[in-house]
Amino acid sequence: MSKTLSIGQLAPDLSLEATGDQQINLSTLKGHKIVVYFYPKDSTPGCTTEGQNFRDCFGEFKSSKCLIFGVSRDTVKSHENFKAKQTFPFELLSDTEENFCQLFDVIKEKNMYGRKYMGIERSTFLFNAEGLLVNEWRKVRVKNHVEEVLFAVQELDNK
């Protein structure tokens, strides 16, 4: 398995296919704070709520010069539908090969109705404007999470 990212390291130099017919490479986005949130699956209840919460606070993130990217293993086509239906003002990245997921160490064994499987553990990562990973949230619970992330972004403005 490849080396995983940890606090204090630079954003990875890795491109992913994204909505809006784009390729996104975090390492090229210096000058902006970046929130990368990993979620299990498009159009499921918790993932929809989390995306809506980021959407609803998008203006506040934007005024702090912060970009938001959602990442899952869904295809770009699935992402385009999800993004359009929920009117997300940010891009969704498709990690069907799990390269990003491995780098951020978010693929974990999960258990649903007694069935064990490997899936994305809901996690969020914050990079500062210099491209350094400065905060991470793992095993995220959706309620109040976006507010917590926004607070951390605004704290960076005060430093």
C-alpha positions in Angstrom: 0.0 0.0 0.0 1.2 3.5 -0.7 2.3 5.9 2.0 -0.6 7.8 3.6 -0.8 11.5 4.1 -0.4 13.0 7.6 -0.6 16.4 9.2 2.1 18.8 8.0 2.5 17.2 4.6 1.9 18.9 1.3 -1.2 18.3 -0.8 -0.7 15.3 -3.0 0.4 15.7 -6.6 -2.3 13.5 -8.0 -5.1 14.4 -10.5 -8.6 13.0 -10.3 -11.4 13.3 -12.8 -14.1 15.7 -11.6 -17.5 17.1 -12.4 -17.6 19.9 -14.9 -15.3 17.9 -17.2 -12.2 18.8 -15.2 -9.1 17.2 -13.8 -8.4 18.4 -10.3 -4.9 18.3 -8.7 -4.7 19.7 -5.2 -1.0 20.4 -5.4 -1.7 23.1 -8.1 -4.2 25.0 -6.0 -1.9 26.9 -3.6 -3.2 30.2 -2.4 -6.5 28.7 -1.5 -7.4 26.7 1.6 -8.9 23.4 0.6 -11.4 21.1 2.2 -11.5 17.6 0.9 -14.4 15.5 2.2 -14.7 11.8 1.6 -18.1 10.2 1.6 -19.4 6.7 0.9 -21.9 7.0 -1.9 -23.8 9.6 -4.0 -27.5 10.1 -3.3 -27.6 8.2 0.0 -29.2 10.0 3.0 -26.1 10.8 5.1 -24.0 11.8 2.1 -26.8 14.0 0.7 -27.2 15.8 4.0 -23.4 16.3 4.3 -23.2 17.7 0.8 -26.2 19.9 1.4 -24.6 21.3 4.6 -21.4 22.1 2.7 -23.6 23.7 0.0 -25.5 25.8 2.5 -22.3 27.2 4.0 -20.5 27.5 0.7 -20.5 31.4 0.7 -18.8 31.4 4.1 -16.1 29.0 2.9 -15.7 31.0 -0.3 -15.2 34.3 1.6 -12.4 32.6 3.5 -10.8 31.7 0.1 -11.5 28.0 0.7 -12.3 25.5 -2.0 -14.4 22.4 -1.3 -14.2 19.0 -3.0 -16.3 16.0 -2.3 -14.7 12.6 -3.1 -16.2 9.1 -3.4 -15.7 6.0 -5.5 -18.7 6.9 -7.7 -18.3 7.6 -11.4 -18.2 11.2 -12.8 -21.5 10.5 -14.4 -23.0 9.6 -11.0 -21.4 12.7 -9.5 -22.8 14.9 -12.2 -26.3 13.7 -11.5 -25.8 14.1 -7.7 -24.3 17.5 -8.0 -27.1 18.8 -10.4 -29.9 17.3 -8.2 -28.5 18.9 -5.1 -27.2 22.1 -6.7 -23.8 21.8 -5.2 -21.6 24.8 -6.1 -18.4 22.7 -5.7 -16.9 19.9 -7.7 -17.1 16.2 -6.9 -14.0 14.1 -7.6 -14.3 10.5 -8.8 -11.8 8.0 -7.3 -13.0 4.8 -8.9 -9.4 3.4 -8.6 -9.2 4.4 -4.9 -5.8 6.1 -5.4 -6.9 9.2 -3.3 -8.8 7.0 -0.8 -5.6 5.0 -0.2 -3.5 8.1 0.1 -5.8 9.5 2.7 -6.3 6.1 4.4 -10.1 6.3 4.3 -10.9 2.7 3.0 -12.0 0.8 6.1 -13.8 -2.4 6.9 -17.5 -1.6 7.5 -20.4 -3.7 8.7 -23.9 -3.3 7.5 -26.6 -5.8 8.7 -23.9 -8.2 9.6 -22.2 -8.1 6.2 -18.6 -6.9 6.3 -17.2 -5.0 3.3 -14.6 -2.4 2.5 -15.9 1.1 2.1 -15.1 4.8 2.6 -15.1 6.0 6.2 -16.6 9.5 6.2 -13.6 11.8 6.7 -12.6 15.4 6.0 -9.2 17.0 5.5 -8.2 20.7 5.6 -5.2 22.1 3.7 -3.9 25.7 4.4 -3.2 28.2 1.6 0.4 26.9 1.4 -0.9 23.4 0.6 -0.1 21.8 3.9 -2.5 19.4 5.6 -3.4 21.1 8.9 -6.5 19.3 10.1 -8.3 16.0 9.7 -11.6 14.6 10.9 -12.2 10.9 10.8 -15.3 8.8 11.6 -17.3 11.9 10.9 -20.8 12.3 12.1 -22.8 14.5 9.7 -24.6 16.6 12.4 -22.6 19.9 13.1 -19.6 18.6 11.1 -19.6 21.4 8.5 -19.8 24.1 11.1 -16.8 22.5 12.8 -14.8 22.5 9.5 -15.9 26.1 8.8 -14.7 27.2 12.2 -11.3 25.6 11.6 -11.1 27.3 8.2 -11.9 30.7 9.8 -9.3 30.1 12.5 -6.7 29.8 9.7 -7.7 33.4 8.7 -7.0 34.6 12.2 -3.4 33.2 12.2 
